[in-house]
Structures are given as structure tokens and as C-alpha cells.
Amino acid sequence: MFDILRKMKPYRQTETAELMASMNNFTGAYAKAILAATRQDDLAKPERPKAINGVTPDQMARMERELEKLTQDYRAIEATFGDDVLQLVLASRYLGRLIENAAVTGYLDTRHPEIVAEFRTIVAATSLDAA
């Protein structure tokens, strides 16, 4: 894996390491895939063309574009994740208080049992994995 990282410029090495850490994937195959999708300008020796067996230059260019787009999308999601989790916790707590109210629960049970069941599922979820 380190041989693959050495083929990239230092800032690209850092980006690759961060991407691998965020995906919890530290395999050589994953590093090779990132190298294949790395722009020529981001290589340590940009004058030497990348030689990846079984990949045409058109496929390589497409992978570069797709990896850039994927990285941008990932960073956008990562930037809003904390706020989204906070909103989910607040909404879950609000729903918990709502279904603790006997009058509200009685009304929902008689008129909208499917909604109160979903509210209970949301409140019962103790983590994002359980949801």
C-alpha cells in the first residue's frame, strides 16, 4: 500500500489516507483503485503515464471524474452529518414525549395506528444502526 501512496503527491497521499480511514478500508486493492482514479497532475511523477493493466485511457479518465464527484459528495454529506444526527435526536426525543402523553397516544391509536407504531419504532431506536 505504501508503494502505491508514494506514486502520489503528498497532498494526494493525505487525501487518500483520509478517504481510506473514513471508509475503514486499508487494503492495497483499494489504494490501487484510488491511484487509478487519481488525475495525472496529482501523481508524484506526472510526466510518466499511469500503467494499470486492463484499463484504457478513456476508462481511467472516467474513473478520475467519478472519484472526484464521489469525494465531493462524501465531503458534503460528512459536513452535514453532525447536524442531521442532532436533528434526529431532537425529533426522537420530541416524539418520545408526544407518545408519553396518554391523550395523544389514545387519539393516534384510534385514528392513525400506523403512525403511532412508526413513532414508537423511531423512539425505540437507540442508535442510527438500529434505525
C-alpha positions in Angstrom: 0.0 0.0 0.0 2.8 2.4 0.8 4.4 1.8 -2.6 1.2 2.9 -4.2 0.9 6.0 -2.0 4.5 7.0 -2.9 3.3 7.3 -6.5 1.1 10.3 -5.5 1.9 13.8 -4.5 2.0 14.5 -0.7 -1.4 16.2 -0.6 -3.0 13.4 -2.6 -1.4 10.9 -0.2 -3.1 12.7 2.7 -6.4 12.8 0.9 -6.1 9.1 0.1 -5.2 8.2 3.7 -8.2 10.2 4.9 -10.5 8.5 2.4 -9.2 5.1 3.4 -9.6 5.9 7.1 -13.2 7.2 6.6 -14.1 4.1 4.7 -12.2 1.9 7.1 -10.5 0.1 4.2 -6.7 0.0 4.2 -6.2 -2.7 1.6 -3.8 -2.5 -1.3 -6.6 -3.1 -3.8 -8.5 0.0 -2.5 -5.3 2.1 -2.7 -4.7 0.8 -6.3 -8.3 1.8 -7.2 -7.7 5.3 -5.8 -4.4 5.5 -7.7 -6.2 4.5 -10.9 -8.7 7.2 -10.4 -6.1 9.9 -9.5 -5.6 12.6 -12.0 -2.2 12.6 -13.8 -1.3 16.0 -12.2 -1.7 14.6 -8.7 0.9 11.9 -9.3 4.5 12.3 -7.9 5.8 11.9 -11.5 3.1 13.4 -13.7 5.2 13.1 -16.8 5.1 9.3 -16.6 1.7 7.9 -17.6 -0.1 5.5 -15.3 0.0 1.9 -16.4 -2.9 0.0 -14.9 -3.4 -3.4 -16.5 -6.8 -3.9 -18.3 -7.8 -0.2 -18.1 -7.9 2.0 -21.1 -7.2 5.7 -21.0 -10.8 6.5 -21.5 -11.8 4.3 -18.6 -9.1 5.9 -16.5 -10.4 9.4 -17.3 -13.9 8.4 -16.4 -12.8 6.9 -13.1 -10.9 10.1 -12.3 -14.1 12.2 -12.9 -16.2 9.8 -10.9 -13.8 9.7 -8.0 -13.7 13.5 -7.8 -17.5 13.6 -7.8 -17.8 10.9 -5.2 -15.2 12.7 -3.0 -17.2 15.9 -3.3 -20.4 14.2 -2.4 -18.9 12.4 0.5 -17.4 15.6 1.9 -20.8 17.3 1.6 -22.5 14.5 3.5 -19.8 14.5 6.1 -20.2 18.2 6.6 -23.9 17.9 7.4 -23.8 14.6 9.3 -23.5 16.1 12.8 -26.4 18.5 12.2 -28.5 15.7 10.8 -27.8 13.4 13.8 -28.6 16.3 16.2 -32.0 16.9 14.4 -32.7 13.2 14.6 -32.0 13.0 18.3 -34.2 16.1 19.0 -37.0 14.7 16.9 -36.8 11.3 18.5 -37.0 12.9 22.0 -40.0 15.1 20.9 -41.8 12.0 19.6 -41.0 10.2 22.8 -42.6 12.9 24.9 -45.5 13.0 22.5 -46.3 9.3 22.8 -45.9 9.5 26.6 -49.0 11.7 26.6 -51.9 9.4 27.1 -54.4 11.6 25.3 -52.3 12.0 22.2 -51.5 8.3 22.1 -55.1 7.4 22.6 -56.1 9.6 19.7 -53.4 8.3 17.4 -54.1 4.7 18.4 -57.8 5.0 17.4 -57.4 7.1 14.2 -53.9 6.5 13.0 -52.4 3.3 14.4 -49.8 3.0 11.7 -48.4 6.5 12.5 -48.1 5.8 16.3 -46.4 2.5 15.5 -43.8 4.3 13.4 -43.4 6.9 16.2 -42.7 4.1 18.7 -40.2 2.5 16.3 -38.3 5.8 16.0 -38.2 6.3 19.7 -37.2 2.7 20.4 -34.2 3.0 18.1 -31.2 3.5 20.4 -28.7 4.2 17.6 -28.5 5.0 13.9 -27.7 1.4 13.2 -30.9 0.2 14.8 -32.9 2.7 12.8 
